[in-house]
Amino acid sequence: MSSDLNLSFNTSPHLRGKNTVSQAMYDVIIALLPISAVAVYIFGISAVFTIAVSLVAATLTDLGFRKMLGRWNTPFDGSALVTGLLIALTFSVEVSWWTLVIANVIGIGVAKELMGGIGWNRFNPALFGRVSGILFAGLFFNQVNTTFAPLGYQAGTVDVVTQATPLALLKMGAEMPSMVQMLVANQGGGLAEVSPLALLIGGVYLFIRGHLKWHIPVSIIGTVLVIGLIFEGPELAIYHILAGGLMLGALYMATDWVSSPVTPKGMVIFGVAIGILIMLFRLVLSPTEGTAFSILIMNAFVPMIDRLTKRPVFGEVAAKAQAQAVSAETAGKPA
């Protein structure tokens, strides 16, 4: 059987980018330094301990799973440090060290490495680990705490976090801190909730470095603002943006390069859907983990969004149109 199909392979003049995975990851770490610094300033050694435990757990989990899966020779790319730091920032300083370990093992070991490694995860590893850590800690709360309580360690006083979080105050309709305090430095909530301004500074850095596009953050924040204006009024709408993990989620979690859409239109759809889900959680359901669950839910729809919004290939002819053209050409030929 002969074939006149000839394939020739030539070296193409491919463009090579200057950025590497490691450079991008360390840029994210740099972007998270302002919020980490504010958290340490407010909570002191307790914040340092929380961040340190999470970073160590993330690094050991990453190395352990890579060796177990035969990826031991893969160079350390910094992704584990990014995930570990993000996990730490989603918790308050009252979190137990074993909850941080559980969150990192599940987030890095299960959601990333067992799914194929970096670039193959379907869900954001930090959020997956955060939510799983909370669920598992709650499921085995008594047994886990009884087992590890003698090994517990609390670095310094944490009296400043015994107050209700701003999101809880917002849900209860209680008196809120001033907007300036909420924006710059507020003591309630998780480490990443203390200063939306610090998160914005880091986001601007990522935007300048070319790692962050505006579509997803603006879509999420804009949707939350619009729904807040409709149902809550101007003042509370602003508080919805500043309270909880919205800013961290919009700038650093939902924009994860692997688990978010690739087209601008898809990014906008993705962001709007997340914003709607966040406000659904906050206005109708429990506000706890609303941002995390919203992003994880939409992570599952990313492949569909990409298919619906994919760009046409240059010179591509739709299969139906091509079939019609072939049929018309065949029908015009003499028998």
C-alpha positions, 0 to 999 in steps of 0.5 A: 500500500503506497501513499504520496503523503510526505511530511517534512520536519523543519526547525521553526523560528520559535519565540522563547520567553525569558520567564521560567516557572521558578522565576514566576513562582518567586515573583509570587512569593515577592508579591506576598511579602507585603501581606506577610509583613503586615501579618507579622507586624500585627500578630508577631511571632505567632504569624511567623510560626504559622508561616514557618510550619506551613512552608516546612510542611509544604517543602517536605510534602513536595520532596516526599511525593516527588521521590515516591512518584519517581520525580526526584530529579525534578528541580525545585521550582518554588511552587511548593513554597508558594502553595505553603505560603498561600495556605498559611495566609488563609488561616488565622494564627489560632490554627493548630500546626497539624491542621497546617500539615494536613492542608499541605499534604492534601493540597500539594501531595494529592491535588498537585503531585498525584494529579501529575505534578505542576501544570496538571492540577485541576483545582487550586492546590492551596485552596484544595488543601485549605478546605480539605484541612478544615473538613478533615480537622472537623471530621476527626476533631476530637481524636486528632486534637486529643492525639496531638494536643500534648505536642501543641505549641502556641507562639505568643499571645493571640488575644487580638484574634479572639474578636469576630472576623469582619465577615462575621460582623458583616453577616450579623449586621454588627458595627464594622471597623472603619474602611481605612482600617479595613483597607490598611491594617485590621486585626480580625480574620486570617493572615491574608485578611489583615490588609487588602492594601498589601495584597493590592500592592503585591497584585500590582507587582505581578501585573507589572511583571506580566504574571497577572491579567486584569480579567479575572480580578476585575470580574470577581471584584466588579461582580461582588460590587454590583451585587452588593450595591443592589442588595446591601447598599454602597457602604456594605458593598465596599465592605464585601470587597475588603472583608474575608478572603475575597482580595486574596482569592481574586488576585492570587487564587482564582488567577492560578495559571493552571486552574483558570481559563486561558482566553480573555472571554473565558476569564471574564466568564470565570470571574463573574461566575465566582463573584456570583457564587461568593455573594450567594454564599454570603447573602444566602448561605454561610459566609465561611469559606465562601470564596474558597468554595466558589473558586474550587467549584468554578475550577471544575468548569474551566475545561468547558469554559475553555472549549466554549471560548477557544480561539479559532485556529488560523485557516481552520474550516469548520467541519460542517462547512467543509463537508458541505463544500465537499458534497457540493463539489462531488455533486457537480462532477459528471457521473 
